[in-house]
């Protein structure tokens, strides 16, 4: 399936910004099920300094600075990607979760050393007993890893309420767990914390999901949103994605942008502005299918 993704972010300031420094992770990544056909990043006003590189986690990152006074900053990323269906996995035939944990505990070299960092706490996900207690029912002795993670995903979907008014970027996981509410970022963080509490590697994934309008209604341009889900590492298979917000394993409706330990590693656009005072933030995301024929699909929550 081919898509065109347009992500526009605008900061409107009450006064002049003298200069600013920014970094953006807005362009989709390349992986076996996702081919990047084209990308373009437009910045207004034009930056005085701009360079690109892969960050520590392998995410394509743009760094730019603007030294001329400005009252508005607008960054628009436009990409075309082709996404294919991921191979079907047998949940029951995956390794027992304890075996995966032991493999990572005893590793001394090779690829698994890098993977093991995703077993540790990170700035937004502190592993504690509350997360371990919530995870425990899914991780019975000898249960295959992917089957256990699938069960955890389903429990989060069934037991938590999607509420965009409940949380912010800084809402602690303890509050999410206590109130059983949140958004995709919270549910991804929760699942990752649960997995790490069991000594298992899990990472945060950012991107987009195609949302289709109800039957008979027009598609609203710019009404989509960024999305978040998580991955768990299975030796011999690699990273396997799960979306607790929509209770499904991501397939061709999902466009991946970046991955890291938590949201802080994959923030779409962040930086420092000198001056400007208060500001208004405007974000518009549009995910448009380029194929002529569209398949029927239940509309996921962003």
SVG drawing of the C-alpha trace seen along z (x, -y; Angstrom):
<svg xmlns="http://www.w3.org/2000/svg" viewBox="-23 -41 54 65">
<polyline fill="none" stroke="black" stroke-width="0.4" points="0.0,0.0 1.3,-3.4 0.7,-6.6 1.5,-10.3 2.0,-11.7 2.0,-15.4 2.8,-16.6 2.7,-20.4 3.8,-22.0 3.5,-25.7 4.6,-27.8 3.0,-31.3 4.7,-33.6 3.3,-36.7 6.6,-38.5 9.8,-38.2 12.1,-35.2 15.7,-36.3 17.0,-32.9 16.2,-29.2 17.8,-25.7 15.7,-22.7 15.7,-19.0 13.0,-17.1 12.2,-13.4 9.4,-13.7 10.6,-11.6 9.7,-7.9 12.3,-5.3 13.3,-2.4 12.7,1.2 11.9,4.5 8.1,3.8 8.4,0.1 10.1,-1.5 10.6,-5.2 9.8,-6.6 10.4,-10.3 10.8,-12.8 10.8,-16.5 11.2,-18.9 10.2,-22.5 11.1,-25.0 9.8,-28.6 11.6,-30.9 14.5,-29.2 17.2,-28.0 20.6,-29.6 22.1,-26.2 20.7,-22.8 22.1,-19.3 20.9,-15.7 22.2,-12.6 21.1,-9.3 20.8,-9.6 22.0,-7.0 18.9,-4.8 19.2,-5.0 16.4,-7.6 16.8,-10.1 17.1,-13.4 17.2,-17.0 19.0,-19.7 18.4,-23.3 18.9,-26.8 17.4,-30.2 19.2,-33.4 16.9,-35.9 14.1,-37.4 10.7,-35.7 7.2,-35.6 6.2,-32.2 8.0,-28.9 6.4,-26.4 7.9,-23.0 6.2,-20.7 7.3,-17.1 5.9,-15.4 6.8,-11.8 5.6,-9.0 6.1,-5.4 5.1,-1.9 4.1,0.4 3.8,4.2 2.1,6.7 4.4,8.2 5.0,12.0 2.4,13.9 3.9,15.1 2.8,18.1 2.4,16.7 2.5,20.1 5.7,21.3 7.9,18.3 10.5,18.9 9.3,19.0 9.6,15.5 12.0,16.7 14.4,18.1 14.5,14.7 15.2,13.0 18.0,15.4 19.6,15.0 19.8,11.2 21.1,11.5 24.0,13.7 25.0,11.9 28.5,10.5 29.0,9.5 27.2,9.2 23.9,7.7 22.1,8.7 24.4,6.3 22.8,3.4 19.3,4.9 19.8,5.3 19.7,1.5 16.0,1.7 15.5,3.8 16.5,0.8 14.5,-2.1 14.5,-5.3 13.6,-8.9 9.8,-8.5 9.6,-4.8 10.8,-3.9 10.5,-0.1 8.9,0.6 6.8,3.1 3.5,1.7 4.3,2.4 5.6,5.8 2.4,6.6 0.2,5.5 2.3,7.5 2.4,10.7 -0.9,12.3 0.2,12.3 3.6,13.9 2.8,17.3 5.7,19.8 6.8,21.2 4.4,19.1 5.7,18.2 7.0,14.6 4.8,13.3 1.7,15.0 2.3,13.3 2.9,9.9 -0.3,10.3 -2.2,11.0 -0.7,7.9 -1.8,5.8 -5.3,7.1 -5.6,6.4 -4.4,2.8 -7.0,2.4 -9.8,3.8 -9.0,2.4 -8.0,-1.2 -10.1,-4.1 -8.8,-6.2 -9.1,-9.7 -7.2,-12.5 -8.1,-15.0 -6.6,-12.9 -2.9,-13.0 0.0,-15.2 3.5,-14.3 4.6,-14.4 1.9,-12.4 3.5,-9.7 2.8,-6.1 1.6,-5.5 -1.3,-7.9 -2.1,-6.2 -2.2,-2.8 -4.2,-4.2 -6.9,-5.9 -6.9,-3.4 -6.9,-6.2 -4.6,-7.7 -3.7,-8.0 -1.5,-6.0 1.7,-7.4 0.6,-6.3 -0.4,-2.8 2.9,-2.3 4.8,-3.5 2.8,-1.3 3.3,1.9 7.1,1.1 7.3,0.6 5.5,3.9 7.9,5.8 11.0,4.3 9.7,5.1 10.0,8.8 13.5,8.3 12.4,8.1 13.6,5.7 10.9,3.3 11.1,0.0 8.8,-2.9 7.7,-3.4 6.4,-6.6 4.6,-7.1 1.2,-7.3 -1.8,-5.1 -4.2,-5.6 -7.7,-6.5 -10.6,-6.0 -13.9,-7.9 -17.2,-6.2 -19.1,-4.9 -20.8,-7.7 -18.7,-10.5 -16.0,-12.6 -12.4,-12.1 -11.1,-15.1 -7.8,-16.4 -5.4,-17.2 -7.5,-15.4 -5.1,-12.5 -2.6,-12.5 0.8,-11.0 0.5,-7.6 2.6,-5.5 3.0,-1.8 5.7,0.6 8.0,3.4 9.3,6.4 12.5,8.3 12.4,12.0 15.8,13.6 15.8,15.2 12.9,13.0 13.8,9.4 11.5,6.6 7.8,7.4 5.2,4.6 2.1,4.4 -0.5,1.6 -2.4,1.6 -4.5,-1.4 -6.2,0.5 -5.5,4.1 -3.7,5.2 -0.3,6.0 0.6,3.2 0.3,4.0 0.2,2.0 -2.0,-0.8 1.0,-1.8 3.8,-4.1 6.9,-4.0 9.0,-7.2 11.3,-6.5 12.0,-4.3 13.7,-4.8 13.6,-4.1 10.5,-6.3 8.8,-9.3 11.6,-11.6 13.9,-9.9 11.5,-10.3 9.8,-13.7 8.7,-14.9 10.0,-18.5 11.7,-20.1 14.1,-22.9 15.0,-26.1 13.7,-29.6 15.2,-32.8 12.5,-35.4 8.9,-35.3 7.1,-35.1 4.0,-32.9 3.2,-30.8 0.4,-28.9 1.1,-25.5 -0.8,-24.2 -0.4,-20.6 -1.9,-19.1 -1.3,-15.5 -2.7,-14.0 -2.2,-10.3 -3.6,-9.8 -3.7,-6.4 -2.3,-6.7 -3.9,-3.4 -7.1,-3.9 -9.0,-1.1 -9.5,-1.3 -10.2,1.6 -12.9,1.4 -11.3,1.0 -12.4,0.1 -11.3,-3.3 -8.4,-3.1 -7.9,-5.7 -4.9,-8.0"/>
</svg>
